[in-house]
C-alpha cells in the first residue's frame, strides 16, 4: 500500500506540473520578459518667467533649489540676489557652486499646493516670480498578505466560473483534475493519512492559484505601481515627441538658445575649393642645369623648417662628359701656352723699360693681357670644380622637398617649395558669376571656418567652370596647401528667411532637418524645417519656423539623443 500511495502522489504532482506549464504558456501572455520598470517622476517643481529671466524651483528633501537663467539665451545667472516669501515666512536663497540657489524649505515635505513668491534682483533690475509647487501625497500602503490571498482566491473562483461558462478546455481539465484530487484526498482521510492529504491539498491550491494568475487574460496584471521621485531628475523624451530636460541637465549640456528674427540676406552658393600658396609669398627652388645634389654644411632643410631669403639650401654639381673634358683640357692647354708667352713678354718689357727702349704703356698693356688670361684659366677650373648653389628666393617654410645626397636633378626640376603659411589663397570653381564686393567663407572638414577676400576670377573655363581665387584673411597655423575646403560665396540675389547657426539643425529619425524650440523652461519641442546654406557658420531657415521663437543654438545634437 505505501508503494501504491507514493506512486499515486508522484503522478498527481506530475499532472499538476503539466497544468502549471500549460498555464505559463497560455495564449496572449509573454512571461519570458519582465516589464520595464516605470521611470521615476520628477521632483515637485514650479516655474515662472519674464522678458529677462526664467526661473525654476525644485523641492526635494526639505530644500528648495532655484535655477535662474536668461530668457533669450538660456545662460545661467549666478550673481543674482533672491528673496522668497514662503509659507514659513521670508527667506533668502544662497548661491551654490553649481550656479543654482538654495534655501531651506521644510514645508515642502507636506502634501498640497504651496504658493511661493520669489523676488530676483540682477543686472540692476528686479522681477517678481509667483511659483506654485504641488507636492503629491505618498501612495497608500499595499494590502496585507491575508487580504491579498483572499482577493486572489476570489479572482480564481471568478476566473474558473467564466471559463466553465465559456466551455474552455483548460477549465474542464482543471475541473477534472480537481475532482480526481478530491477523491484522492477523501480516500487518504478515510484511512487516517492526514499528512499526505494536506500535502496534496496544498499542491492543488498552489497550482490553481498559479494557473489563474498566469493564464487569465486582462485582469489585475497591469496596475501601474507608484514610484517615488528619485534623488535626481532625468532627461526623457515624452510620448508627444517633446523632450523634458531638467535645468541641472541643461547646464551640464551647456544648452543655449537664441530668438529668431526674419531678415533679407543674399543667396549663398557652395563651391568646391582647395588651399593654394599666395604667388607673391611663395617660391620654387629649381636647378638651372642638371647635376648631382649635395647638402650644404648644415645639411638639407627639413620639412616645415623656416628659411630666409638668400639662404643656401643645396648644391648642384653638373656632370662633365668625356668630350667636354677633352675640350676643356685643350682650352686649358691653349690658355697655359698664351700665359707663358705673355709672361716672357712682360719680363722682357720690364728690363727694357729701365733703359727707355720700351715705353711704359707697352709694359702695362702686357700686364693687363696676362691678368686676363689668368682669370680665364681660373674660371675654367672653377667650372669643373664649383657646383651651383640653390638659394631660397623668399622667406617662408619648406612645404615640399625632393632632395637627397647624390640624387641627380634634371634641368628645371623642382627641389624645394617654400610657402608663407600666413599668406595663403583658396581657389574654387564656380558656375555662377560672383560679385567682387560680396563676402565669402570656407568650411574645413573638421568644422572650422575661414574668412575669405575676393581676389579675382579667370577668363578661361576649367571643366565648364570659372576658377575664382580668394585670399585667406587670417590663416591658421595648421592650414596646409592642397587641403580641400567648401567655399560658401554670397551672390547678389536676395532671399528672406531666418539665420541660425549650423549647430542648431540636426537630423531626425526620418532624415528630416529639425531644430529644437525652447517652449517651456524645461521642455523642448522638435520643429521640422527647410534650410539652405548661408555661410560657413550659419544656415537660412526658409520654412517651418516663424520669427520670435527661442531656438537651441548649442547642444541641439545632445538633445536629439535623449530617449
C-alpha positions in Angstrom: 0.0 0.0 0.0 2.7 2.6 0.8 4.2 1.9 -2.6 0.9 2.4 -4.4 0.3 5.6 -2.5 3.7 7.0 -3.3 3.2 6.3 -7.0 -0.2 8.0 -7.0 1.2 11.0 -5.2 4.0 11.3 -7.8 1.5 11.0 -10.6 -0.6 13.8 -9.1 2.5 16.0 -8.8 3.4 15.3 -12.4 0.0 16.2 -13.6 -0.1 19.4 -11.6 3.3 20.4 -13.1 2.0 19.8 -16.6 -1.1 22.0 -15.8 1.2 24.7 -14.5 3.3 24.6 -17.6 0.2 24.9 -19.8 -0.9 27.9 -17.7 2.5 29.6 -18.2 2.3 29.1 -22.0 -1.3 30.3 -22.2 -2.2 32.3 -25.2 -1.8 36.0 -25.1 0.9 36.1 -22.3 4.7 36.5 -22.7 6.2 35.8 -19.3 9.7 35.3 -20.6 10.5 39.0 -20.4 9.9 41.3 -17.5 8.0 44.6 -17.8 10.1 47.7 -17.9 10.2 49.5 -14.6 8.4 52.8 -14.7 10.7 55.9 -14.7 10.8 57.9 -11.6 8.7 61.1 -11.9 10.5 64.4 -11.4 10.5 66.1 -8.1 7.8 68.7 -7.3 8.6 71.9 -9.1 7.3 75.2 -10.3 8.4 77.7 -12.9 7.8 81.2 -13.9 9.4 83.6 -16.5 9.6 87.2 -17.5 11.0 89.1 -20.5 14.5 89.0 -19.0 14.7 85.9 -16.7 13.4 82.4 -16.4 13.1 80.7 -13.0 12.6 77.0 -12.0 12.2 76.0 -8.3 12.6 72.3 -7.4 11.6 70.9 -4.0 13.5 67.9 -2.7 14.5 66.7 0.8 13.2 69.7 2.6 15.0 72.2 0.5 14.2 74.4 -2.5 16.7 74.6 -5.3 16.2 77.6 -7.6 17.6 77.9 -11.2 17.7 81.3 -12.8 18.5 81.7 -16.5 18.2 84.4 -19.1 15.1 84.0 -21.2 16.7 84.8 -24.5 19.9 82.8 -24.3 19.2 80.3 -21.5 22.6 81.4 -20.0 22.7 80.9 -16.2 22.6 83.9 -13.9 24.9 83.3 -11.0 25.2 86.8 -9.4 21.6 87.5 -8.5 20.0 88.3 -5.1 17.0 86.1 -4.4 14.4 86.6 -1.7 11.4 84.2 -1.3 8.1 84.6 0.5 7.3 81.1 1.6 4.5 79.5 3.7 7.1 79.6 6.6 8.0 83.3 6.1 10.6 85.3 4.1 13.9 83.6 3.4 17.0 84.4 1.4 18.5 81.9 -1.1 22.2 81.3 -1.0 24.3 80.8 -4.2 25.7 77.3 -4.8 28.9 76.2 -6.6 26.9 74.8 -9.5 25.3 78.1 -10.3 22.0 77.4 -8.5 20.5 78.9 -5.4 19.2 77.0 -2.3 17.0 77.8 0.7 15.7 75.6 3.4 12.0 74.6 2.9 10.8 72.1 5.5 7.2 73.0 4.5 7.9 71.3 1.1 7.7 67.9 2.6 4.0 68.3 3.3 1.5 67.4 0.6 -0.5 70.1 -1.1 -0.1 73.2 -3.2 2.4 75.7 -1.8 2.5 79.3 -3.1 5.9 80.9 -3.2 6.7 84.4 -4.4 10.3 84.9 -5.4 11.9 88.3 -5.9 15.0 88.4 -8.1 17.4 91.3 -8.3 20.0 91.1 -11.1 21.6 93.4 -13.7 20.2 96.4 -11.9 16.6 95.3 -12.3 14.1 93.4 -10.1 11.5 90.8 -11.1 8.8 89.0 -9.1 8.1 85.4 -9.9 5.0 83.7 -8.4 5.5 80.0 -8.3 3.1 77.2 -7.3 4.7 73.9 -6.1 2.3 70.9 -6.0 3.6 68.2 -3.6 1.7 64.9 -4.0 0.8 62.7 -1.1 2.6 59.4 -0.9 0.9 56.3 -2.2 -1.2 54.3 0.3 0.3 51.1 1.7 -0.3 47.9 -0.2 -2.8 45.2 1.1 -1.7 42.7 3.8 -0.8 39.1 2.9 -4.1 37.7 4.2 -6.1 40.3 2.2 -4.1 39.6 -0.9 -4.6 35.9 -0.6 -8.3 36.2 -0.1 -8.6 38.6 -3.1 -6.6 36.1 -5.2 -8.9 33.3 -4.1 -12.0 35.2 -5.2 -10.3 36.1 -8.5 -9.5 32.4 -9.1 -13.1 31.4 -8.4 -14.5 34.1 -10.7 -12.0 33.1 -13.4 -12.8 29.4 -13.3 -16.5 30.2 -13.4 -16.0 32.2 -16.5 -14.0 29.5 -18.3 -16.6 26.9 -17.4 -19.4 29.1 -18.8 -17.3 29.5 -22.0 -16.6 25.7 -22.1 -12.9 26.4 -22.1 -10.9 23.1 -22.4 -8.4 24.4 -19.9 -11.1 25.0 -17.4 -12.5 21.5 -18.0 -9.1 20.0 -17.5 -8.7 21.9 -14.2 -12.1 20.8 -13.1 -11.5 17.1 -13.9 -8.1 17.3 -12.1 -9.7 18.8 -9.1 -12.4 16.0 -8.9 -9.6 13.4 -9.0 -7.6 15.1 -6.4 -10.7 15.5 -4.2 -11.4 11.8 -4.4 -7.8 11.0 -3.5 -7.9 13.3 -0.5 -11.1 11.7 0.8 -9.5 8.3 0.5 -6.5 9.3 2.4 -8.5 10.9 5.1 -10.7 7.9 5.4 -7.6 5.8 6.1 -6.4 8.4 8.6 -3.4 9.6 6.5 -3.8 13.3 7.2 -0.3 14.5 6.3 -0.3 13.2 2.7 -3.8 14.6 2.2 -2.7 18.0 3.4 0.3 17.9 1.1 -2.0 17.1 -1.9 -4.4 19.9 -1.0 -1.6 22.4 -0.7 -0.2 21.4 -4.1 -3.6 21.7 -5.7 -4.2 25.1 -4.2 -0.8 26.3 -5.4 -1.5 25.0 -8.9 -4.9 26.7 -9.1 -3.5 30.0 -7.8 -0.6 29.9 -10.2 -2.7 28.8 -13.2 -5.3 31.5 -12.6 -2.7 34.2 -12.0 -0.7 33.3 -15.2 -3.4 32.1 -17.5 -6.3 34.6 -17.1 -6.4 37.4 -19.6 -6.9 41.1 -19.0 -7.4 41.1 -15.2 -5.4 42.8 -12.5 -1.9 42.4 -14.1 -1.3 45.9 -15.5 -1.8 48.2 -12.5 1.0 50.8 -12.5 3.0 50.9 -9.3 3.6 54.2 -7.6 7.3 55.2 -8.0 8.7 57.9 -5.6 10.7 60.7 -7.1 14.4 59.8 -7.4 17.4 61.6 -6.0 17.8 63.4 -9.2 15.7 64.2 -12.3 16.4 62.5 -15.6 16.0 63.9 -19.1 13.5 61.9 -21.1 11.6 62.1 -24.4 7.9 62.5 -23.9 5.2 60.5 -25.8 4.3 63.5 -27.9 7.9 63.8 -29.1 8.9 66.7 -26.9 12.0 66.4 -24.6 11.9 67.1 -20.9 15.3 68.3 -19.7 15.8 69.4 -16.1 17.6 72.7 -15.6 20.5 70.9 -13.9 21.0 68.7 -17.0 20.7 71.8 -19.3 23.6 73.3 -17.6 25.7 70.1 -17.9 24.9 70.0 -21.6 25.5 73.8 -22.0 22.2 74.3 -23.8 22.0 77.8 -25.3 19.2 79.4 -27.2 18.6 82.5 -29.5 15.4 84.3 -30.5 14.8 84.1 -34.3 14.5 87.2 -36.3 13.5 87.5 -40.0 15.9 89.2 -42.3 16.7 89.6 -46.0 20.1 88.1 -46.8 22.0 87.3 -50.0 21.7 83.9 -51.6 24.7 81.7 -51.0 26.2 79.0 -53.2 28.6 76.2 -52.2 31.8 75.8 -54.3 34.5 73.1 -54.1 37.9 74.6 -53.4 41.4 73.9 -52.2 44.1 75.8 -50.5 47.0 77.1 -52.7 50.0 79.3 -51.8 50.0 83.0 -52.4 52.1 83.5 -55.6 53.6 86.7 -54.1 54.7 85.0 -50.9 55.9 81.6 -52.1 58.8 80.4 -54.3 60.1 77.3 -56.1 63.8 76.3 -55.9 64.9 74.7 -59.2 68.2 73.7 -60.7 69.1 75.6 -63.9 71.4 72.8 -65.0 71.3 69.2 -64.4 73.6 67.8 -61.8 74.2 65.8 -58.6 72.7 67.2 -55.4 74.8 67.7 -52.3 73.8 69.3 -49.0 75.3 72.5 -47.6 77.3 72.4 -44.3 74.2 72.4 -42.1 72.5 69.7 -44.2 69.3 69.8 -46.2 66.5 71.8 -44.5 63.7 69.6 -43.1 60.0 69.8 -43.9 58.4 72.6 -42.0 61.7 74.4 -41.3 61.6 78.2 -41.7 64.2 79.6 -44.1 65.3 83.1 -45.0 65.7 84.7 -48.4 69.1 84.1 -49.9 69.9 81.1 -47.6 71.7 78.2 -49.4 69.6 75.1 -49.4 71.6 72.7 -51.6 74.3 72.5 -54.2 74.1 71.0 -57.7 77.3 69.7 -59.3 76.9 69.4 -63.0 78.4 66.3 -64.6 81.2 66.7 -67.2 81.0 64.5 -70.2 84.2 62.9 -71.7 84.0 65.1 -74.8 83.6 68.2 -72.7 86.6 67.2 -70.5 88.7 66.8 -73.7 87.6 70.2 -75.0 88.3 71.8 -71.6 91.7 70.3 -71.4 92.5 71.5 -74.9 91.3 75.0 -74.0 93.3 74.9 -70.7 96.5 74.0 -72.7 96.0 76.9 -75.1 95.5 79.3 -72.2 98.6 78.0 -70.5 100.6 78.5 -73.7 99.3 82.0 -74.1 100.0 82.8 -70.5 103.6 81.6 -70.8 104.2 83.7 -74.0 102.8 86.9 -72.4 104.7 86.2 -69.2 108.0 86.2 -71.1 107.0 89.4 -72.9 106.2 91.1 -69.6 109.6 90.1 -68.2 111.4 91.4 -71.3 109.5 94.7 -71.2 110.3 95.2 -67.6 114.0 95.0 -68.4 113.8 97.3 -71.5 111.6 99.9 -69.7 114.5 100.8 -67.4 116.8 101.8 -70.3 113.9 103.6 -72.1 113.9 101.2 -75.1 110.3 100.2 -74.4 107.6 102.6 -73.4 105.8 102.2 -70.0 102.5 101.9 -71.9 103.5 98.7 -73.6 104.5 97.2 -70.3 101.1 98.0 -68.8 99.3 96.6 -71.8 101.3 93.3 -71.5 100.4 93.1 -67.7 96.7 93.6 -68.4 96.8 90.9 -71.1 98.5 88.5 -68.7 95.9 89.2 -66.0 93.0 88.5 -68.3 94.5 85.2 -69.5 95.0 84.0 -65.9 91.4 85.0 -65.0 90.1 82.9 -67.9 92.2 80.0 -66.8 90.9 80.2 -63.2 87.3 80.5 -64.4 87.7 77.3 -66.5 88.9 75.5 -63.4 86.0 76.7 -61.3 83.5 75.4 -63.8 84.9 72.0 -63.4 85.1 72.1 -59.6 82.4 74.5 -58.1 78.7 73.4 -58.0 75.7 75.6 -58.5 74.2 76.9 -55.2 70.4 76.7 -54.8 69.2 79.6 -52.6 65.8 80.5 -51.1 64.0 83.1 -53.2 61.6 84.2 -50.4 61.1 83.9 -46.7 58.9 81.1 -45.6 58.5 77.5 -44.6 59.7 74.4 -46.6 56.4 72.9 -47.8 57.9 70.3 -50.2 61.3 68.8 -50.5 62.8 66.5 -53.2 66.4 66.3 -52.3 68.8 63.5 -51.2 72.6 63.3 -51.2 73.8 62.0 -54.5 70.5 62.4 -56.3 70.6 63.5 -59.9 68.4 66.6 -60.6 67.4 67.4 -64.1 67.3 71.0 -65.5 64.2 72.8 -64.3 63.4 70.1 -61.7 61.7 71.4 -58.5 63.9 70.7 -55.5 62.1 72.8 -52.8 58.8 74.6 -52.4 58.7 77.5 -50.0 55.4 78.8 -48.7 54.5 81.6 -46.2 51.8 79.9 -44.0 50.4 83.3 -43.1 49.6 84.2 -46.7 47.5 81.6 -48.4 44.9 81.5 -51.2 41.8 79.4 -51.8 41.0 78.5 -55.4 37.4 77.5 -56.1 35.4 76.5 -59.2 32.2 78.4 -59.8 29.4 78.0 -62.4 27.9 81.4 -61.4 29.2 84.9 -61.7 30.4 86.3 -58.3 30.5 89.9 -57.4 33.8 91.1 -56.0 32.0 93.1 -53.3 30.4 90.0 -51.8 31.9 88.1 -48.9 32.9 84.5 -48.8 33.8 81.9 -46.2 35.3 78.5 -46.3 34.5 75.5 -44.1 37.1 72.8 -43.4 36.3 69.1 -42.9 36.6 69.4 -39.1 34.0 72.2 -39.0 36.4 75.2 -38.7 35.8 78.3 -40.8 38.0 80.7 -42.7 37.2 84.3 -43.8 38.0 84.9 -47.4 38.5 88.0 -49.5 37.8 88.0 -53.3 41.0 88.4 -55.4 39.9 87.6 -58.9 38.4 85.2 -61.4 39.8 83.6 -64.5 38.5 84.1 -68.1 39.3 80.6 -69.3 36.9 77.8 -68.4 38.1 74.8 -66.4 35.8 71.9 -66.8 33.0 74.3 -67.8 33.6 76.3 -64.6 35.4 79.5 -63.8 38.3 79.4 -61.4 37.9 82.0 -58.6 40.6 82.9 -56.1 40.2 84.2 -52.6 42.8 85.3 -50.0 42.6 83.8 -46.5 42.2 86.7 -44.1 43.7 85.0 -41.1 45.3 81.7 -42.0 45.6 79.2 -39.1 48.9 77.6 -38.2 47.9 74.0 -39.3 46.4 75.0 -42.6 48.3 73.3 -45.5 48.4 73.7 -49.2 46.3 71.3 -51.2 43.7 70.9 -48.5 40.2 70.7 -49.8 37.6 73.1 -48.4 34.0 74.1 -49.1 33.6 77.7 -50.1 30.4 79.5 -49.4 30.2 82.6 -51.5 27.4 85.1 -51.5 25.7 86.2 -54.7 23.7 89.3 -55.5 20.3 87.5 -55.3 18.4 88.4 -52.0 16.2 86.0 -50.1 14.1 86.2 -47.0 14.5 83.8 -44.0 15.8 83.2 -40.5 19.5 82.9 -39.9 20.6 80.2 -37.4 23.9 78.6 -36.5 24.6 75.3 -38.3 24.8 73.6 -34.9 21.0 74.3 -34.4 20.0 71.9 -37.3 20.1 68.2 -36.6 18.8 65.1 -38.4 15.6 63.5 -37.1 14.8 59.8 -37.2 13.2 60.2 -40.7 16.2 62.1 -42.1 14.4 65.4 -42.0 16.2 68.6 -40.8 14.8 69.7 -37.4 15.5 72.3 -34.8 14.5 72.4 -31.1 12.3 75.2 -29.8 12.5 76.1 -26.1 8.8 76.3 -25.3 9.0 76.0 -21.5 11.8 76.3 -19.0 12.4 72.5 -19.0 10.7 71.5 -22.3 11.9 71.4 -25.9 9.8 70.7 -29.0 11.3 69.5 -32.3 10.3 71.5 -35.4 10.9 70.3 -39.0 12.4 73.0 -41.2 13.8 73.5 -44.6 17.2 75.2 -44.7 19.8 76.4 -47.2 23.5 77.3 -46.5 24.1 80.9 -45.7 27.8 80.9 -44.8 30.3 78.6 -43.1 28.7 79.1 -39.7 25.1 79.8 -40.4 22.1 78.4 -42.4 19.0 80.1 -43.6 15.6 78.7 -42.5 13.2 79.1 -45.4 10.1 77.4 -43.9 8.9 75.6 -40.9 9.7 78.3 -38.3 8.5 81.8 -37.6 10.2 84.7 -36.0 10.3 85.3 -32.3 10.9 81.7 -31.3 13.6 80.5 -28.9 15.7 78.0 -30.8 18.5 75.9 -29.4 21.8 77.1 -30.9 24.2 75.0 -28.7 23.5 71.4 -27.5 20.9 70.5 -30.1 22.8 67.3 -31.0 22.7 66.2 -27.4 19.0 66.9 -27.0 18.4 64.9 -30.1 19.9 61.8 -28.4 17.6 61.9 -25.4 15.3 58.8 -25.4 
